[in-house]
């Protein structure tokens, strides 16, 4: 995904989150070795997720998805003086930049590529761990055709981002809330997929937390749109 001006302003946040993710992963490994009372001298090393696994796929795809949410939040911050919208945008940017850093940190820890050649976004959602289609999962992201910079369901197009960059005041607020609502809905579907398919426990917990937090923000944004005489696009 193309790096834009806003990305440079969050590099320190995402970079710090990568370091924290690596530290937490190492601490969790040590803690589990101490707590279960098992003789780990002869125990096998924990299994590292494969490049085509749901764990790796979710980390890669959600990192890209989150990056755009951060970008949109920085854009609207400069297009409106409304404190309610600016506060929401700050919360989303801060939360998703940190989560993105964690997911990229896991990929580094697993020594997996962040953009493997030949793998389509969200392909991991259409198959279970044995390669068979999972009931209720095949439709999520399946058949989505990337266009105009929108790589996955919910992502804004370049044209929509350009509109946001040129909007001001109430128009910028409404467009941001509509685009972010769509973005969150796509992210919620993806997070539900990981909560069902991922095997790394800390990642499953993160995904479930995303579902709950982003659904709460979707509900909040619907109320904010209504207060501005608008509604979600879908």
C-alpha positions as CSV (number, residue, x, y, z in Angstrom):
1,X,0.0,0.0,0.0
2,X,1.4,3.4,-0.9
3,X,3.0,5.3,2.0
4,X,1.5,8.8,2.4
5,X,2.4,11.8,4.3
6,X,0.3,10.9,7.3
7,X,2.1,7.6,7.7
8,X,5.4,9.3,8.7
9,X,3.6,10.9,11.7
10,X,2.8,7.5,13.2
11,X,6.0,5.6,12.5
12,X,7.2,6.0,16.1
13,X,3.9,4.7,17.4
14,X,3.9,1.6,15.1
15,X,7.6,1.1,15.7
16,X,7.1,1.1,19.5
17,X,4.2,-1.3,19.2
18,X,6.4,-3.7,17.2
19,X,9.0,-3.7,20.0
20,X,6.3,-4.2,22.6
21,X,4.8,-7.1,20.7
22,X,8.1,-8.8,20.5
23,X,8.7,-8.2,24.2
24,X,5.2,-9.4,25.2
25,X,5.6,-12.5,23.0
26,X,8.9,-13.4,24.7
27,X,7.5,-12.7,28.2
28,X,4.4,-14.9,27.5
29,X,6.7,-17.8,26.4
30,X,8.7,-17.5,29.6
31,X,5.6,-17.2,31.8
32,X,4.0,-20.3,30.3
33,X,7.2,-22.3,30.8
34,X,7.1,-21.4,34.5
35,X,3.5,-21.8,35.2
36,X,2.5,-25.2,33.8
37,X,5.0,-27.2,35.8
38,X,6.1,-29.2,32.8
39,X,9.7,-30.2,32.2
40,X,10.4,-28.1,29.1
41,X,14.0,-29.4,28.7
42,X,12.7,-32.0,26.3
43,X,9.5,-30.3,25.2
44,X,9.2,-29.4,21.5
45,X,9.3,-25.8,20.4
46,X,5.9,-24.2,19.9
47,X,4.6,-24.4,16.3
48,X,5.2,-21.3,14.2
49,X,2.2,-20.3,12.0
50,X,2.7,-21.1,8.3
51,X,2.8,-18.4,5.7
52,X,-0.6,-19.4,4.4
53,X,-2.2,-19.8,7.8
54,X,-5.1,-17.8,9.2
55,X,-2.8,-16.4,11.9
56,X,-0.4,-15.0,9.3
57,X,-3.1,-13.9,6.9
58,X,-5.0,-12.0,9.4
59,X,-1.9,-10.2,10.7
60,X,-0.9,-9.2,7.2
61,X,-4.3,-8.1,6.0
62,X,-5.5,-6.4,9.1
63,X,-2.2,-4.4,9.2
64,X,-3.0,-3.1,5.7
65,X,-6.6,-2.4,6.7
66,X,-5.6,-0.6,9.8
67,X,-3.1,1.6,8.0
68,X,-5.9,3.1,5.9
69,X,-8.0,3.8,9.0
70,X,-5.1,5.7,10.5
71,X,-4.6,7.6,7.3
72,X,-8.2,8.7,7.1
73,X,-8.2,9.7,10.7
74,X,-5.2,12.0,10.2
75,X,-6.9,13.5,7.1
76,X,-10.1,14.4,8.9
77,X,-8.2,15.9,11.9
78,X,-7.0,18.6,9.5
79,X,-10.4,19.1,7.8
80,X,-12.6,19.9,10.7
81,X,-12.5,21.7,14.1
82,X,-15.4,19.6,15.5
83,X,-13.9,18.2,18.8
84,X,-16.2,15.1,18.8
85,X,-15.0,13.9,15.4
86,X,-11.4,14.9,16.1
87,X,-11.5,12.9,19.4
88,X,-12.9,9.8,17.7
89,X,-10.3,10.1,14.9
90,X,-7.5,10.3,17.5
91,X,-8.8,7.3,19.3
92,X,-9.0,5.2,16.1
93,X,-5.6,6.3,14.9
94,X,-3.9,5.6,18.2
95,X,-5.6,2.2,18.7
96,X,-5.2,0.9,15.2
97,X,-1.6,2.2,14.8
98,X,-0.6,0.2,18.0
99,X,-2.5,-2.9,16.9
100,X,-0.9,-2.7,13.5
101,X,2.5,-2.6,15.2
102,X,1.7,-5.7,17.2
103,X,0.6,-7.6,14.2
104,X,3.7,-6.7,12.2
105,X,5.8,-7.6,15.3
106,X,4.2,-11.1,15.3
107,X,5.1,-11.5,11.6
108,X,8.7,-10.6,12.4
109,X,8.7,-12.9,15.4
110,X,7.4,-15.8,13.1
111,X,9.9,-14.8,10.4
112,X,7.1,-14.5,7.9
113,X,6.9,-12.1,5.0
114,X,4.5,-9.1,5.3
115,X,3.6,-9.3,1.6
116,X,4.1,-12.8,0.3
117,X,4.1,-13.2,-3.5
118,X,1.1,-14.9,-5.1
119,X,-1.2,-14.6,-2.0
120,X,-4.5,-12.7,-2.5
121,X,-5.8,-10.6,0.4
122,X,-8.2,-12.5,2.7
123,X,-7.7,-15.9,0.9
124,X,-7.2,-17.3,4.4
125,X,-10.8,-16.6,5.3
126,X,-12.2,-19.0,2.7
127,X,-10.4,-22.1,4.0
128,X,-9.9,-23.9,7.3
129,X,-6.7,-25.2,8.6
130,X,-7.0,-28.3,6.5
131,X,-7.7,-26.4,3.4
132,X,-11.4,-27.1,3.4
133,X,-14.0,-24.4,3.1
134,X,-15.4,-23.4,6.5
135,X,-19.2,-23.1,6.9
136,X,-20.3,-19.5,6.9
137,X,-16.8,-18.2,6.0
138,X,-16.5,-18.7,2.3
139,X,-18.4,-15.5,1.5
140,X,-16.3,-13.2,3.6
141,X,-14.0,-11.4,1.2
142,X,-14.3,-14.2,-1.4
143,X,-14.5,-12.8,-4.9
144,X,-13.8,-9.2,-3.9
145,X,-12.2,-7.4,-6.8
146,X,-9.6,-4.8,-5.7
147,X,-10.2,-1.5,-7.5
148,X,-8.9,2.1,-7.2
149,X,-6.7,1.3,-4.2
150,X,-9.4,-0.6,-2.3
151,X,-7.8,-3.9,-1.6
152,X,-10.3,-5.5,0.7
153,X,-14.0,-5.1,1.7
154,X,-14.6,-1.8,3.6
155,X,-11.5,-0.1,2.4
156,X,-12.0,3.4,0.8
157,X,-10.9,4.0,-2.8
158,X,-8.3,6.5,-3.8
159,X,-11.1,8.6,-5.2
160,X,-12.9,8.6,-1.9
161,X,-9.7,9.5,0.0
162,X,-9.2,12.4,-2.4
163,X,-12.7,13.6,-1.7
164,X,-12.0,13.5,2.0
165,X,-8.8,15.5,1.6
166,X,-10.7,18.3,-0.2
167,X,-13.9,18.4,2.0
168,X,-14.2,20.8,4.9
169,X,-16.2,21.1,8.1
170,X,-19.5,19.2,8.2
171,X,-19.0,17.6,4.8
172,X,-15.7,16.2,5.9
173,X,-17.2,14.9,9.1
174,X,-20.0,13.1,7.4
175,X,-17.8,11.6,4.7
176,X,-15.2,10.4,7.3
177,X,-18.0,8.8,9.5
178,X,-19.5,7.1,6.4
179,X,-16.1,5.8,5.2
180,X,-15.0,4.7,8.6
181,X,-18.3,2.9,9.2
182,X,-17.8,0.9,6.0
183,X,-14.1,0.4,7.0
184,X,-15.1,-0.9,10.4
185,X,-17.7,-3.3,9.0
186,X,-15.1,-4.8,6.7
187,X,-12.7,-5.1,9.6
188,X,-15.3,-6.7,11.9
189,X,-15.9,-9.5,9.3
190,X,-12.2,-10.1,9.1
191,X,-11.7,-10.1,12.9
192,X,-14.6,-12.6,13.2
193,X,-12.8,-14.8,10.8
194,X,-9.6,-14.8,12.9
195,X,-11.6,-15.4,16.1
196,X,-12.9,-18.5,14.5
197,X,-9.9,-19.7,12.4
198,X,-6.7,-18.4,14.1
199,X,-4.8,-20.7,16.5
200,X,-2.5,-18.3,18.4
201,X,-4.5,-17.5,21.5
202,X,-3.3,-13.9,22.0
203,X,-4.2,-13.2,18.3
204,X,-7.7,-14.7,18.7
205,X,-8.2,-12.5,21.8
206,X,-7.1,-9.4,19.9
207,X,-9.4,-10.2,17.1
208,X,-12.4,-10.7,19.4
209,X,-11.6,-7.4,21.1
210,X,-11.5,-5.7,17.7
211,X,-15.0,-7.1,16.9
212,X,-16.4,-5.7,20.1
213,X,-14.6,-2.3,20.0
214,X,-15.3,-1.6,16.4
215,X,-19.0,-2.6,16.6
216,X,-19.3,-0.1,19.5
217,X,-17.7,2.6,17.3
218,X,-20.0,1.7,14.4
219,X,-23.0,2.3,16.7
220,X,-21.5,5.6,17.9
221,X,-20.8,6.8,14.4
222,X,-24.4,6.1,13.4
223,X,-25.5,8.4,16.2
224,X,-23.0,11.0,15.1
225,X,-24.2,10.8,11.5
226,X,-27.8,11.2,12.6
227,X,-26.9,14.3,14.6
228,X,-25.5,15.8,11.3
229,X,-28.6,14.9,9.3
230,X,-26.9,11.9,7.6
231,X,-26.8,8.1,7.8
232,X,-24.4,5.3,7.0
233,X,-24.1,4.4,3.3
234,X,-25.0,0.8,3.8
